Amino acid sequence: MTDGARDAQVPAGVPSGQGRGAVVVGGGLAGITAALALADAGVRVTLLEGRPRLGGLAFSFRRGELTVDNGQHVYLRCCTAYRWFLERVDGAALAPLQNRLDVPVLDLAKPEGRRLGRLRRDALPVPLHLGRSLATYPHLSLAERARVGRAALALKQLDLADPALDGQDFGSWLTAHGQSARAVEALWDLVGVATLNAVAGDSSLGLAAMVFKTGLLSEPGAADIGWARVPLGDLHDRLARKALDAAGVRTALRTRVTSISPGDSGRWSVQVPGGAIEADAVVLAVPQRETHDLLPAGALDAPERLLRIGTAPILNIHVVYDRTVLNAPFLTALGTPVQWVFDRTEASGLTGGQYLALSQSAAHDEIDAPVAALRERYLPELERLLPRTRGAAVKDFFVTRERTATFAPAPGVGRLRPGARTKAPGLYLAGAWTATGWPATMESAVRSGISAADAALRALGRPRPRHLFDVEEAA
């Protein structure tokens, strides 16, 4: 822990009368971003986090000799705000991008030796950059590939600003555009489940169109994948705290906010156990249900809408083998419950054998399954998927569960997501679930923090930091 991060409450230690001050509630990516942006503009900032660490739902913990991420998190080259965040905390070199999109896709329904396909791009303009990959993709028939191409062109024509897209489901749109159940499984859901945390039939057409238009149909390199080669805690906790300290942010961990209320002269009073902190601006950067409970009366026209934003789980299965069983950084699979498999050996600090992490999105049916049942199901699937596991010993098997990992991208969710501003002057909202236009990703979280900070800075009459990432503020 750095010197500036306090592991205690700070009820009365914040100086007053020394320029404008702000409190940011929540130390996930949204809160960290808002705090940095405000501090960079000369605002005195106190960041309050109830957990003993920063990073929100993208964090690490120790298990014996391993440093374990709670779940596998990736980003794409089109995630420009999260890339800005990595640069801002001096962590970009620790989470590099692929030089060029390349995703191995194994289909276990086919005989060994004929299972491998790849989704990769060429150095050609859109949409030709994916043309060769689609034309040779072995997991779809020639007719299905042709229909995928036509659907992609139709998707590219959709207007993301059309509110009608929010009320439609992506699965029905795909069916109407000639997509077979196989095409949905082997392509559309392969990408969509990982990015939206929902199958096509449960996803808003607006959010799905945003993902595919931005990631696959905007620029040739937009979908190149990046991921942390170190534990997430190094990026979102250690380096984030260092950046916050350098910016002058006062960070208090294990400090849970109990209420927020308007104070005297237009200021705000943020109550924590043992006292209160006064501020000119408050950014609530916590999940939607917690936000609902903390909002003062009148801050939103219909605060009950926040409770109608559903959540979706992600299950992560961790397996440590006594030897190397996968010679690739990651792969994805068809014909098996296994979705994505990542090699986390080096990042975890493991010195012998190999550590694999399975990321299982939209895991409604398994999120509460006993570890023994998951072991019985997934170890045989890994033996089917990776032949080298058949002679390997399992040194460890454990599970991490995020029951409310993301907001559910269901049709109609866009009408429920509030913007950064509230009707209460000086109170702002941030979080991946707010109206960023993105699904619940690290990118959405960072964008929300920037939007909230921008709105606060305008109200405080402070200039926007020149190096701050430029994002259009949510309404």
Kinemage of the C-alpha trace (Angstrom):
@kinemage 1
@onewidth
@group {chain A} dominant
@subgroup {mainchain}
@vectorlist {calphas} color= white
{ca met a 1} P 0.000 0.000 0.000
{ca thr a 2} L 1.266 3.469 -0.850
{ca asp a 3} L 1.482 6.163 1.785
{ca gly a 4} L -1.471 8.145 0.433
{ca ala a 5} L -4.015 5.315 0.631
{ca arg a 6} L -5.501 5.135 4.095
{ca asp a 7} L -6.933 1.916 5.415
{ca ala a 8} L -9.379 3.722 7.673
{ca gln a 9} L -12.245 6.191 7.847
{ca val a 10} L -11.741 9.890 7.148
{ca pro a 11} L -14.728 11.640 8.723
{ca ala a 12} L -13.250 15.000 9.526
{ca gly a 13} L -9.739 15.146 8.172
{ca val a 14} L -10.493 16.755 4.842
{ca pro a 15} L -9.439 20.395 4.770
{ca ser a 16} L -12.087 22.982 3.952
{ca gly a 17} L -11.943 26.479 2.573
{ca gln a 18} L -8.994 25.674 0.293
{ca gly a 19} L -10.660 25.755 -3.101
{ca arg a 20} L -13.262 23.440 -4.513
{ca gly a 21} L -13.485 19.904 -3.183
{ca ala a 22} L -15.094 16.697 -4.443
{ca val a 23} L -15.814 13.275 -3.013
{ca val a 24} L -15.854 10.220 -5.248
{ca val a 25} L -17.716 7.255 -3.791
{ca gly a 26} L -16.420 3.963 -5.175
{ca gly a 27} L -12.926 2.856 -6.132
{ca gly a 28} L -13.587 0.832 -9.262
{ca leu a 29} L -12.403 1.964 -12.676
{ca ala a 30} L -15.182 4.563 -12.920
{ca gly a 31} L -14.344 6.103 -9.563
{ca ile a 32} L -10.584 6.034 -10.101
{ca thr a 33} L -11.019 7.739 -13.472
{ca ala a 34} L -13.335 10.429 -12.093
{ca ala a 35} L -10.961 11.114 -9.196
{ca leu a 36} L -7.933 11.430 -11.477
{ca ala a 37} L -9.759 13.714 -13.916
{ca leu a 38} L -10.997 16.007 -11.149
{ca ala a 39} L -7.624 16.143 -9.413
{ca asp a 40} L -5.838 16.858 -12.679
{ca ala a 41} L -8.071 19.937 -13.004
{ca gly a 42} L -7.004 21.208 -9.590
{ca val a 43} L -9.967 19.977 -7.557
{ca arg a 44} L -9.279 18.591 -4.071
{ca val a 45} L -10.534 14.992 -4.228
{ca thr a 46} L -11.270 12.373 -1.599
{ca leu a 47} L -11.902 8.862 -2.929
{ca leu a 48} L -13.853 6.536 -0.627
{ca glu a 49} L -13.909 2.773 -1.130
{ca gly a 50} L -15.561 0.231 1.135
{ca arg a 51} L -13.267 -2.625 0.161
{ca pro a 52} L -9.647 -2.951 1.297
{ca arg a 53} L -8.490 -2.408 -2.293
{ca leu a 54} L -9.216 -0.511 -5.482
{ca gly a 55} L -10.283 -2.022 -8.795
{ca gly a 56} L -13.948 -2.883 -8.285
{ca leu a 57} L -14.803 -6.158 -10.020
{ca ala a 58} L -11.470 -6.343 -11.868
{ca phe a 59} L -9.113 -7.335 -9.062
{ca ser a 60} L -6.595 -9.928 -7.866
{ca phe a 61} L -6.085 -11.984 -4.719
{ca arg a 62} L -3.542 -14.454 -3.351
{ca arg a 63} L -4.080 -18.223 -3.263
{ca gly a 64} L -0.976 -19.989 -2.003
{ca glu a 65} L 1.824 -19.207 -4.443
{ca leu a 66} L -0.594 -17.841 -7.058
{ca thr a 67} L -1.777 -14.311 -7.654
{ca val a 68} L -5.234 -14.880 -9.092
{ca asp a 69} L -7.474 -12.518 -11.038
{ca asn a 70} L -11.110 -12.869 -10.017
{ca gly a 71} L -11.898 -13.263 -13.705
{ca gln a 72} L -10.284 -12.895 -17.092
{ca his a 73} L -10.672 -9.351 -18.414
{ca val a 74} L -9.705 -8.313 -21.933
{ca tyr a 75} L -10.097 -5.153 -23.948
{ca leu a 76} L -9.973 -4.285 -27.650
{ca arg a 77} L -8.030 -1.720 -29.604
{ca cys a 78} L -11.292 0.210 -30.042
{ca cys a 79} L -11.465 0.609 -26.237
{ca thr a 80} L -9.787 3.982 -26.487
{ca ala a 81} L -10.850 5.256 -23.050
{ca tyr a 82} L -9.509 2.202 -21.220
{ca arg a 83} L -6.282 2.512 -23.225
{ca trp a 84} L -6.086 6.132 -22.037
{ca phe a 85} L -6.585 4.883 -18.475
{ca leu a 86} L -3.710 2.415 -18.849
{ca glu a 87} L -1.468 5.212 -20.085
{ca arg a 88} L -2.616 7.489 -17.267
{ca val a 89} L -1.610 4.970 -14.576
{ca asp a 90} L 1.577 4.032 -16.463
{ca gly a 91} L 0.372 0.494 -17.132
{ca ala a 92} L 0.026 0.261 -20.925
{ca ala a 93} L 3.171 -1.826 -21.339
{ca leu a 94} L 1.774 -4.383 -18.879
{ca ala a 95} L -1.380 -5.000 -20.913
{ca pro a 96} L -0.313 -4.961 -24.573
{ca leu a 97} L -2.523 -5.564 -27.587
{ca gln a 98} L -2.158 -8.244 -30.215
{ca asn a 99} L -0.366 -7.022 -33.308
{ca arg a 100} L -3.334 -8.310 -35.278
{ca leu a 101} L -6.601 -10.027 -34.294
{ca asp a 102} L -6.141 -13.802 -34.168
{ca val a 103} L -8.558 -16.021 -32.249
{ca pro a 104} L -8.173 -19.840 -32.406
{ca val a 105} L -11.603 -21.527 -32.434
{ca leu a 106} L -11.733 -25.273 -31.722
{ca asp a 107} L -14.888 -27.237 -32.599
{ca leu a 108} L -15.105 -30.432 -30.556
{ca ala a 109} L -17.914 -31.743 -32.725
{ca lys a 110} L -15.317 -32.425 -35.425
{ca pro a 111} L -12.646 -35.146 -35.444
{ca glu a 112} L -9.234 -34.292 -34.027
{ca gly a 113} L -7.056 -32.702 -36.660
{ca arg a 114} L -10.000 -30.914 -38.269
{ca arg a 115} L -11.194 -28.886 -35.335
{ca leu a 116} L -9.206 -25.672 -35.632
{ca gly a 117} L -10.524 -22.523 -37.252
{ca arg a 118} L -9.364 -18.965 -36.775
{ca leu a 119} L -10.934 -15.550 -36.681
{ca arg a 120} L -8.247 -13.129 -37.773
{ca arg a 121} L -7.825 -10.009 -39.814
{ca asp a 122} L -5.664 -8.956 -42.704
{ca ala a 123} L -4.048 -5.576 -43.296
{ca leu a 124} L -6.888 -4.466 -45.555
{ca pro a 125} L -9.603 -1.827 -45.219
{ca val a 126} L -12.998 -2.594 -43.660
{ca pro a 127} L -14.778 -4.915 -44.457
{ca leu a 128} L -12.111 -6.665 -46.528
{ca his a 129} L -9.928 -7.074 -43.423
{ca leu a 130} L -12.105 -10.018 -42.333
{ca gly a 131} L -12.935 -11.293 -45.803
{ca arg a 132} L -10.367 -14.076 -46.031
{ca ser a 133} L -11.013 -15.235 -42.466
{ca leu a 134} L -14.755 -15.452 -43.076
{ca ala a 135} L -14.325 -17.113 -46.470
{ca thr a 136} L -12.178 -19.887 -44.970
{ca tyr a 137} L -13.887 -20.221 -41.584
{ca pro a 138} L -14.418 -23.984 -41.356
{ca his a 139} L -17.120 -23.937 -38.694
{ca leu a 140} L -19.757 -22.588 -41.101
{ca ser a 141} L -20.948 -23.822 -44.450
{ca leu a 142} L -20.274 -21.818 -47.588
{ca ala a 143} L -23.900 -20.655 -47.662
{ca glu a 144} L -23.790 -19.668 -43.992
{ca arg a 145} L -20.623 -17.659 -44.566
{ca ala a 146} L -22.254 -15.773 -47.412
{ca arg a 147} L -25.306 -14.986 -45.288
{ca val a 148} L -23.030 -13.812 -42.445
{ca gly a 149} L -21.421 -11.354 -44.820
{ca arg a 150} L -24.787 -9.964 -45.872
{ca ala a 151} L -25.927 -9.660 -42.252
{ca ala a 152} L -22.710 -7.834 -41.345
{ca leu a 153} L -23.325 -5.300 -44.093
{ca ala a 154} L -26.909 -4.809 -42.864
{ca leu a 155} L -25.615 -4.375 -39.325
{ca lys a 156} L -23.184 -1.742 -40.533
{ca gln a 157} L -26.100 0.286 -41.894
{ca leu a 158} L -27.929 0.468 -38.560
{ca asp a 159} L -28.054 3.872 -36.908
{ca leu a 160} L -26.869 3.476 -33.315
{ca ala a 161} L -28.680 6.695 -32.410
{ca asp a 162} L -32.044 5.128 -33.300
{ca pro a 163} L -33.793 4.486 -29.953
{ca ala a 164} L -35.914 1.750 -31.530
{ca leu a 165} L -32.865 -0.540 -31.596
{ca asp a 166} L -32.836 -0.654 -27.809
{ca gly a 167} L -36.247 -2.345 -27.679
{ca gln a 168} L -35.430 -5.145 -30.140
{ca asp a 169} L -33.500 -8.302 -29.383
{ca phe a 170} L -30.434 -9.208 -31.391
{ca gly a 171} L -31.432 -12.849 -31.854
{ca ser a 172} L -34.646 -12.011 -33.683
{ca trp a 173} L -32.773 -9.549 -35.890
{ca leu a 174} L -30.226 -12.220 -36.793
{ca thr a 175} L -32.975 -14.715 -37.658
{ca ala a 176} L -34.707 -12.115 -39.821
{ca his a 177} L -31.409 -11.607 -41.640
{ca gly a 178} L -30.945 -15.254 -42.531
{ca gln a 179} L -28.660 -16.379 -39.721
{ca ser a 180} L -28.900 -20.063 -38.861
{ca ala a 181} L -28.691 -21.394 -35.323
{ca arg a 182} L -25.228 -22.692 -36.226
{ca ala a 183} L -24.084 -19.254 -37.414
{ca val a 184} L -25.304 -17.688 -34.188
{ca glu a 185} L -23.453 -20.289 -32.103
{ca ala a 186} L -20.227 -20.383 -34.109
{ca leu a 187} L -19.818 -16.680 -34.773
{ca trp a 188} L -22.298 -14.144 -33.419
{ca asp a 189} L -22.557 -15.580 -29.896
{ca leu a 190} L -18.878 -16.498 -29.890
{ca val a 191} L -18.168 -12.774 -29.866
{ca gly a 192} L -21.383 -11.480 -28.342
{ca val a 193} L -21.530 -13.628 -25.207
{ca ala a 194} L -17.989 -12.608 -24.270
{ca thr a 195} L -18.616 -8.890 -24.793
{ca leu a 196} L -22.273 -8.539 -23.800
{ca asn a 197} L -22.521 -11.316 -21.181
{ca ala a 198} L -25.723 -12.563 -22.825
{ca val a 199} L -26.748 -14.701 -25.774
{ca ala a 200} L -28.143 -12.959 -28.836
{ca gly a 201} L -31.782 -13.598 -27.933
{ca asp a 202} L -31.310 -11.899 -24.560
{ca ser a 203} L -29.379 -8.895 -25.886
{ca ser a 204} L -30.539 -5.474 -26.973
{ca leu a 205} L -30.050 -4.975 -30.685
{ca gly a 206} L -28.723 -1.507 -29.911
{ca leu a 207} L -25.921 -2.776 -27.671
{ca ala a 208} L -25.115 -5.718 -29.940
{ca ala a 209} L -24.958 -3.475 -32.991
{ca met a 210} L -22.657 -1.128 -31.097
{ca val a 211} L -20.301 -4.014 -30.239
{ca phe a 212} L -20.093 -5.416 -33.758
{ca lys a 213} L -20.064 -2.078 -35.577
{ca thr a 214} L -17.368 -0.631 -33.333
{ca gly a 215} L -15.286 -3.769 -32.836
{ca leu a 216} L -15.447 -5.441 -36.235
{ca leu a 217} L -16.763 -2.910 -38.737
{ca ser a 218} L -15.195 0.446 -37.859
{ca glu a 219} L -11.431 0.177 -38.370
{ca pro a 220} L -9.280 -2.796 -39.422
{ca gly a 221} L -7.535 -3.094 -36.061
{ca ala a 222} L -10.495 -2.269 -33.825
{ca ala a 223} L -10.963 -5.847 -32.556
{ca asp a 224} L -7.323 -6.611 -31.796
{ca ile a 225} L -7.329 -8.065 -28.278
{ca gly a 226} L -5.366 -6.838 -25.282
{ca trp a 227} L -5.063 -8.346 -21.828
{ca ala a 228} L -2.973 -7.903 -18.702
{ca arg a 229} L 0.268 -9.880 -18.592
{ca val a 230} L 0.411 -9.095 -14.864
{ca pro a 231} L -2.242 -9.496 -12.151
{ca leu a 232} L -5.104 -7.030 -12.532
{ca gly a 233} L -4.327 -5.762 -9.051
{ca asp a 234} L -1.032 -4.410 -10.357
{ca leu a 235} L -2.936 -2.185 -12.784
{ca his a 236} L -6.183 -1.313 -11.035
{ca asp a 237} L -4.919 -1.152 -7.460
{ca arg a 238} L -1.152 -0.689 -7.127
{ca leu a 239} L -0.544 1.562 -10.158
{ca ala a 240} L -3.907 3.285 -9.743
{ca arg a 241} L -3.084 4.186 -6.123
{ca lys a 242} L 0.306 5.474 -7.208
{ca ala a 243} L -1.335 7.706 -9.831
{ca leu a 244} L -3.963 8.920 -7.381
{ca asp a 245} L -1.302 9.742 -4.799
{ca ala a 246} L 0.741 11.653 -7.360
{ca ala a 247} L -2.357 13.615 -8.387
{ca gly a 248} L -3.023 14.582 -4.771
{ca val a 249} L -6.127 12.439 -4.291
{ca arg a 250} L -6.778 11.360 -0.730
{ca thr a 251} L -7.826 7.703 -0.871
{ca ala a 252} L -9.573 6.007 2.036
{ca leu a 253} L -10.158 2.253 1.907
{ca arg a 254} L -12.519 0.234 4.118
{ca thr a 255} L -14.624 3.384 4.301
{ca arg a 256} L -18.246 2.773 3.412
{ca val a 257} L -20.552 5.706 2.752
{ca thr a 258} L -23.826 5.439 4.646
{ca ser a 259} L -25.712 8.418 3.174
{ca ile a 260} L -25.386 11.553 1.077
{ca ser a 261} L -27.368 14.706 1.738
{ca pro a 262} L -27.432 18.335 0.618
{ca gly a 263} L -25.639 20.609 3.045
{ca asp a 264} L -25.388 24.321 3.567
{ca ser a 265} L -24.629 26.806 0.760
{ca gly a 266} L -25.096 24.259 -1.982
{ca arg a 267} L -22.489 21.872 -0.622
{ca trp a 268} L -22.886 18.165 0.064
{ca ser a 269} L -22.437 16.112 3.205
{ca val a 270} L -21.125 12.577 2.730
{ca gln a 271} L -21.679 10.473 5.828
{ca val a 272} L -19.255 7.716 6.789
{ca pro a 273} L -19.022 5.818 10.083
{ca gly a 274} L -17.822 8.301 12.637
{ca gly a 275} L -18.544 11.547 10.857
{ca ala a 276} L -19.099 13.347 7.577
{ca ile a 277} L -17.131 14.936 4.747
{ca glu a 278} L -18.270 18.139 3.052
{ca ala a 279} L -17.813 18.608 -0.661
{ca asp a 280} L -18.827 20.898 -3.505
{ca ala a 281} L -19.377 17.912 -5.794
{ca val a 282} L -20.018 14.227 -5.297
{ca val a 283} L -19.565 11.459 -7.859
{ca leu a 284} L -21.411 8.242 -7.073
{ca ala a 285} L -19.403 5.509 -8.806
{ca val a 286} L -21.024 2.418 -7.290
{ca pro a 287} L -23.375 -0.261 -8.665
{ca gln a 288} L -26.908 0.711 -9.604
{ca arg a 289} L -28.628 -0.748 -6.553
{ca glu a 290} L -26.204 0.924 -4.171
{ca thr a 291} L -26.630 4.154 -6.101
{ca his a 292} L -30.400 3.870 -5.702
{ca asp a 293} L -30.033 3.492 -1.941
{ca leu a 294} L -27.720 6.510 -1.635
{ca leu a 295} L -29.545 8.927 -3.948
{ca pro a 296} L -31.253 11.798 -2.138
{ca ala a 297} L -34.894 12.470 -2.950
{ca gly a 298} L -35.449 14.240 -6.247
{ca ala a 299} L -32.036 13.475 -7.725
{ca leu a 300} L -33.605 11.400 -10.513
{ca asp a 301} L -37.108 11.598 -11.916
{ca ala a 302} L -37.671 7.854 -11.595
{ca pro a 303} L -34.981 6.346 -9.367
{ca glu a 304} L -36.839 3.007 -9.312
{ca arg a 305} L -35.632 2.499 -12.877
{ca leu a 306} L -32.200 1.724 -11.467
{ca leu a 307} L -33.653 -1.340 -9.747
{ca arg a 308} L -35.006 -2.559 -13.082
{ca ile a 309} L -31.507 -2.770 -14.570
{ca gly a 310} L -30.868 -6.477 -14.258
{ca thr a 311} L -27.550 -8.178 -13.636
{ca ala a 312} L -25.765 -11.089 -15.278
{ca pro a 313} L -23.206 -13.498 -13.776
{ca ile a 314} L -19.770 -14.656 -14.900
{ca leu a 315} L -18.229 -17.888 -13.645
{ca asn a 316} L -14.468 -18.411 -13.725
{ca ile a 317} L -12.915 -21.868 -13.406
{ca his a 318} L -9.235 -22.093 -12.487
{ca val a 319} L -7.164 -25.214 -13.125
{ca val a 320} L -3.474 -25.736 -12.350
{ca tyr a 321} L -1.753 -28.635 -14.131
{ca asp a 322} L 1.633 -30.135 -13.415
{ca arg a 323} L 2.791 -29.525 -16.985
{ca thr a 324} L 2.149 -27.356 -20.040
{ca val a 325} L -1.063 -28.408 -21.795
{ca leu a 326} L -1.785 -25.344 -23.965
{ca asn a 327} L 0.737 -23.688 -26.283
{ca ala a 328} L -1.303 -20.555 -26.984
{ca pro a 329} L -2.188 -17.519 -24.888
{ca phe a 330} L -5.896 -18.277 -25.272
{ca leu a 331} L -8.498 -20.080 -27.340
{ca thr a 332} L -12.254 -20.386 -27.605
{ca ala a 333} L -14.341 -23.461 -28.252
{ca leu a 334} L -17.523 -24.828 -29.812
{ca gly a 335} L -19.337 -28.074 -29.119
{ca thr a 336} L -18.513 -27.909 -25.399
{ca pro a 337} L -19.619 -25.922 -22.357
{ca val a 338} L -16.123 -24.389 -22.295
{ca gln a 339} L -16.169 -20.867 -23.731
{ca trp a 340} L -12.758 -19.151 -23.482
{ca val a 341} L -9.539 -20.574 -22.022
{ca phe a 342} L -6.596 -18.343 -21.049
{ca asp a 343} L -3.059 -19.195 -19.983
{ca arg a 344} L -2.440 -17.275 -16.743
{ca thr a 345} L 0.783 -19.062 -15.747
{ca glu a 346} L 3.253 -16.209 -16.016
{ca ala a 347} L 0.881 -13.531 -14.742
{ca ser a 348} L 0.046 -15.583 -11.635
{ca gly a 349} L 3.685 -16.150 -10.670
{ca leu a 350} L 3.452 -19.927 -11.092
{ca thr a 351} L 6.929 -21.384 -11.608
{ca gly a 352} L 6.066 -24.963 -12.552
{ca gly a 353} L 3.244 -26.474 -14.589
{ca gln a 354} L 0.513 -24.398 -16.201
{ca tyr a 355} L -2.423 -22.413 -14.860
{ca leu a 356} L -5.501 -22.101 -17.080
{ca ala a 357} L -8.504 -19.859 -16.451
{ca leu a 358} L -11.850 -20.605 -18.087
{ca ser a 359} L -14.118 -17.588 -18.480
{ca gln a 360} L -17.792 -18.590 -18.625
{ca ser a 361} L -20.081 -15.665 -19.405
{ca ala a 362} L -23.885 -15.626 -19.061
{ca ala a 363} L -23.446 -18.465 -16.553
{ca his a 364} L -26.941 -18.300 -15.065
{ca asp a 365} L -27.320 -22.093 -14.879
{ca glu a 366} L -23.964 -22.744 -13.186
{ca ile a 367} L -23.148 -19.728 -11.074
{ca asp a 368} L -24.222 -21.477 -7.858
{ca ala a 369} L -23.126 -25.006 -8.803
{ca pro a 370} L -20.908 -26.770 -6.222
{ca val a 371} L -17.190 -26.843 -6.970
{ca ala a 372} L -17.259 -30.652 -7.059
{ca ala a 373} L -19.965 -30.628 -9.740
{ca leu a 374} L -18.056 -28.084 -11.821
{ca arg a 375} L -14.882 -30.130 -11.516
{ca glu a 376} L -16.716 -33.248 -12.645
{ca arg a 377} L -18.085 -31.407 -15.651
{ca tyr a 378} L -15.163 -29.287 -16.820
{ca leu a 379} L -12.087 -31.467 -16.339
{ca pro a 380} L -13.382 -34.046 -18.874
{ca glu a 381} L -14.240 -31.193 -21.242
{ca leu a 382} L -10.685 -29.901 -20.997
{ca glu a 383} L -9.423 -33.409 -21.770
{ca arg a 384} L -11.568 -33.368 -24.913
{ca leu a 385} L -10.349 -29.899 -25.811
{ca leu a 386} L -6.662 -30.200 -24.937
{ca pro a 387} L -5.259 -33.715 -25.477
{ca arg a 388} L -2.174 -32.996 -23.345
{ca thr a 389} L -4.346 -32.723 -20.237
{ca arg a 390} L -5.135 -36.453 -20.420
{ca gly a 391} L -1.833 -37.420 -18.862
{ca ala a 392} L -1.447 -34.367 -16.648
{ca ala a 393} L -2.075 -34.179 -12.920
{ca val a 394} L -4.431 -31.489 -11.608
{ca lys a 395} L -2.592 -29.682 -8.809
{ca asp a 396} L -5.425 -27.277 -8.007
{ca phe a 397} L -9.002 -26.616 -9.088
{ca phe a 398} L -11.038 -23.702 -7.789
{ca val a 399} L -13.801 -21.352 -8.828
{ca thr a 400} L -14.490 -17.628 -8.599
{ca arg a 401} L -18.017 -16.340 -9.030
{ca glu a 402} L -19.276 -12.870 -9.837
{ca arg a 403} L -23.059 -13.172 -9.513
{ca thr a 404} L -23.630 -9.551 -10.510
{ca ala a 405} L -20.626 -9.193 -12.809
{ca thr a 406} L -22.352 -6.898 -15.316
{ca phe a 407} L -25.658 -5.273 -15.974
{ca ala a 408} L -27.891 -7.432 -18.178
{ca pro a 409} L -27.937 -6.003 -21.734
{ca ala a 410} L -31.603 -6.915 -22.176
{ca pro a 411} L -33.858 -5.164 -24.696
{ca gly a 412} L -35.064 -1.907 -23.187
{ca val a 413} L -32.129 -1.456 -20.819
{ca gly a 414} L -31.030 1.688 -22.623
{ca arg a 415} L -34.125 3.527 -21.389
{ca leu a 416} L -33.153 2.690 -17.814
{ca arg a 417} L -29.515 3.831 -17.862
{ca pro a 418} L -29.098 7.378 -16.509
{ca gly a 419} L -26.548 9.872 -17.713
{ca ala a 420} L -23.810 11.471 -15.643
{ca arg a 421} L -25.885 14.422 -14.463
{ca thr a 422} L -28.647 14.258 -11.863
{ca lys a 423} L -31.305 16.848 -11.010
{ca ala a 424} L -29.401 17.613 -7.812
{ca pro a 425} L -26.722 20.238 -8.550
{ca gly a 426} L -23.293 18.911 -7.698
{ca leu a 427} L -24.246 15.214 -7.719
{ca tyr a 428} L -23.069 13.001 -10.586
{ca leu a 429} L -23.247 9.333 -11.503
{ca ala a 430} L -20.595 7.017 -12.905
{ca gly a 431} L -20.335 3.302 -13.535
{ca ala a 432} L -20.329 0.925 -16.478
{ca trp a 433} L -24.124 0.658 -16.086
{ca thr a 434} L -24.737 4.359 -16.807
{ca ala a 435} L -25.586 5.687 -20.267
{ca thr a 436} L -22.231 5.384 -21.986
{ca gly a 437} L -23.563 3.626 -25.086
{ca trp a 438} L -21.294 0.663 -24.300
{ca pro a 439} L -22.081 -2.663 -22.647
{ca ala a 440} L -20.735 -3.397 -19.158
{ca thr a 441} L -17.020 -3.334 -19.908
{ca met a 442} L -13.909 -1.702 -18.504
{ca glu a 443} L -14.235 0.742 -21.397
{ca ser a 444} L -17.734 1.732 -20.302
{ca ala a 445} L -16.561 2.227 -16.719
{ca val a 446} L -13.730 4.570 -17.715
{ca arg a 447} L -15.973 6.525 -20.091
{ca ser a 448} L -18.522 6.998 -17.338
{ca gly a 449} L -15.884 8.353 -14.975
{ca ile a 450} L -14.736 10.856 -17.561
{ca ser a 451} L -18.310 11.966 -18.274
{ca ala a 452} L -19.032 12.482 -14.578
{ca ala a 453} L -15.806 14.437 -14.074
{ca asp a 454} L -16.504 16.595 -17.139
{ca ala a 455} L -19.966 17.476 -15.856
{ca ala a 456} L -18.612 18.285 -12.392
{ca leu a 457} L -15.795 20.422 -13.745
{ca arg a 458} L -18.185 22.527 -15.793
{ca ala a 459} L -20.357 23.124 -12.735
{ca leu a 460} L -17.313 23.955 -10.625
{ca gly a 461} L -15.986 26.337 -13.257
{ca arg a 462} L -12.740 24.462 -13.638
{ca pro a 463} L -10.992 23.945 -16.992
{ca arg a 464} L -10.880 20.476 -18.430
{ca pro a 465} L -7.393 18.910 -18.260
{ca arg a 466} L -5.912 18.973 -21.723
{ca his a 467} L -4.674 15.389 -21.545
{ca leu a 468} L -8.062 13.997 -20.501
{ca phe a 469} L -9.560 11.507 -22.927
{ca asp a 470} L -12.211 13.170 -25.088
{ca val a 471} L -15.572 11.450 -24.651
{ca glu a 472} L -19.038 12.668 -25.481
{ca glu a 473} L -20.943 13.175 -22.250
{ca ala a 474} L -24.010 11.012 -21.699
{ca ala a 475} L -27.217 13.013 -21.586
